[in-house]
Amino acid sequence: MDGVDEARWSLVVPLKPLAVAKSRLAAAGAVRPALALAFALDTVGAVLACSEVEDVTVVTDDPAAGAELAGIGAFVVADSPAAGLNAALRHGEAVVRARRPHAPIAALNGDLPALRAAELAEVLRAAAGACERAFLADAAGVGTTLLTTVAPLPLSPGFGGASRARHLASGAAEITLPAAPSVRQDVDTLEDLVAAMALGVGPFTAAAAAAVPLPARACPS
């Protein structure tokens, strides 16, 4: 395709319908759906600003969220499998392959409101030099925030719960450098949100979080 750099990455970002997204943020009350959307908007915005990225595909069945994400430049596709996170990622991967068959692909969590484009670029460069499949663990060292592959090897995502161990067992190489805290800090709880805000969140999250009573951040001993 003219004007498309096949060496640059296509990212796939899943997003649940906002009414059920981020259930562990129930303490945020009525603001929870707005927070979930804000996280996704800040995440996708940072991805689109990344020098290593060609495009972003969001997989979601939420029409309002999809319209907002399309408005900032994402491709949006319906979650037609409707069979959970990993099925959504495989579907997004297939959509990307139909459009860019030789492109490197990465699956990225949509709840990285502190994401920095420059840190993501460093991680993607590390992934390109690691092996065919690579992943980045989350800040807790238990889950995964990013999984990458190069054609023709499939992503084979195993997100959810203790996915770091699952991705290691699948043969994916773990990216340990750069440190990239903004690419690791996903948000599932109010404590996670406080940690993300300490890194510096994007404008959508900053606005949505202003209405949330946040716990004090524990000081290191």
N, C-alpha and C positions, 0 to 999 in steps of 0.2 A: 504494500500500500504506500503511495507517495506520501512523503512527509512523516512517516512513522519510523522510529528508530527501534529495530527489532532487538537491540541489545538492552533497551530500557525495560523496566519491570511493569507488568500489569498486576495490580493488587486487587484482591477480593475481600470485601468487608461485609460480614453478615450483621443483620439487625432484626431482632424480634419485633413484632408489633408493639408499639409503645405501651399499650395497656397492660402488657404482661412482662415487659422488659425490666431488668434490674430489680427483681423481686426482693433481693437482699437489702435494697435501699428503702424498704417499706417505712423506715423511720422518717424519711423525707416527706411522707404524706402525699398530698395532692401534687406536689412538685416533681414526684418521681418520673412520670412520663416526660416532662420537660427536660429533666436532667439527662435521661437516656438519649433524647434527641440532641441535646447540646453536646454531649460526649461525642456522638457520631459526627455532628457537623464540625467540631473542632478537630477530630481525628482525620476526617476526609479532607478538610481544608489544608491541614499540614501535609498530608500525603501528596495532594495535588501540587504543593509548592516544592516538593522534593525533586532535586535534579536528576535522580536515578529513575524516576517514575514516568511512564508514558500515560497511564490511565488508571482509573479506579472503577471497579464494578461493585455496586452495593446490591446485596441480595436481601430483599425485604418484602413482606406482604402488607406493610403499612403504607397506604397511599399518601397520607399527609407527609410522613417522614420521607418517603420516596421523592415527592415533589420538591421538598426543600433541598434534599441532597442532589437531585438533578439540577436544581437551580444554581448550585455552586460548582457544577462541572462533572459530577459523577455519572457514569452509566448506571441505570437502575433496572434490575430485573426482578420478576416475581419469584418468590420461593416456591416454585411449583412442586418440588418433592414434598414439602411440608412435613419433613421427617426428622427434624432436629438440626443442630448446628453443623455437624460434619456433612450431612447430606446437602445442606444449603451451600457449603463450601465446595463440594464436588460439583454441584450444579453451576455455581459461579465459574469454577475452573473450566467446565465444558463450554460455557458461553464465551469465555475469553479465548479458548483454543479455536473456536469457530471463527473468531475475528482476527486473532494473531497466533497462528499455529506454532510459531517458533519462539515466541516470547518467553522469557523467564517469568514465573508467576509466584506471587506470595499471598498467603492468607494472613490477614491482620485483624486483631480484635478491634471492635468499634468503640471501645470504652477507654481510649487513651487521650484524655483531654489535655494533658500537658505535652503531647507529642511535639517534638522539634524536627523540622524537615531535615536539618543538617545531621542530626543524630540518626534519623532513619536512613539517610544516604550512606552513612558510615556502616551501618548494619547490613544494608543491602550489598555494599561492596564486599564486606566480609563474607556474606553468604555466597556471592558469585565466585569467590576464591576458595570456598570450603570444600564443596563436593556437589553432587547432584541434588541432594536434599539437605536442608539445614534448618535450625530453629533457634529461637531466642526464648529463654525462660522468663517468667514474670518476676516481679520484684521479690516475691516470697520464695522463689526458687522451686515452686511446686507445679505451677501451671505453665502455659505457653502463651506468648502474645503474638509471635510471628513464626510462620512456617513457609519455607521457600522450596522451589524446585525449578529445574531447567528441563526443557523439552528433550525427549518425549516422556520422561519419567513423571508419573502422576504425583500429585501432592500427597495423597493418602493421609488426610488429616485425622488426628486423634484427639481433638480438643475436648476439654471438659475435665474437671477434677484434677487428678495427678497426671496431667498430660505430658509434663517434662519426662517422666519415666517412660511413658508410653511412646513418645517420639524417639527417645534414645533406643528403646527396644526395637523400633521399626527400622533402625539403621540410619536415621537422620543425624547429622553432625551438629553438636551444640556450639553455638556462637558464644564465646565467652568474652571476646573483645570486639569492639569497644564496650565500655561500661553501659553507655546509652540509657541512663535512668528514665528518660522520658518515653522510651520505647518499651520499657518494662513495666511502668506504673499503670496497670489497669485499675479500674474502679468497680468494686463489687459492694463495698460497705462505706459508711460515712467516714470511717477511719482512713480508708483508701483515698477518699476524696480529699481529706485534709492533707494527706501525703502528696497527692497530685497538686493541690493548690500551693504547697510549699515549693514545688518545682516551678510553678507558674502555669496556670491553665489558659486556654484560649478564651476569646471574648464571649462565645455562646455559653460556655460553662460558668464563667465568672458571673454573667448576668443571672443565670438560672440558680446558681448556688447562693446568691445574695439573699434568697428567701428561705434558706435552710439553716436551722440551728445546728452548728457543727460542734462536735466534741473537741476539747482542747487537745493539741498534739502533745504526746508524752515527750519529755526531754530525755536525751540519752544520758545514762548514768555514767 
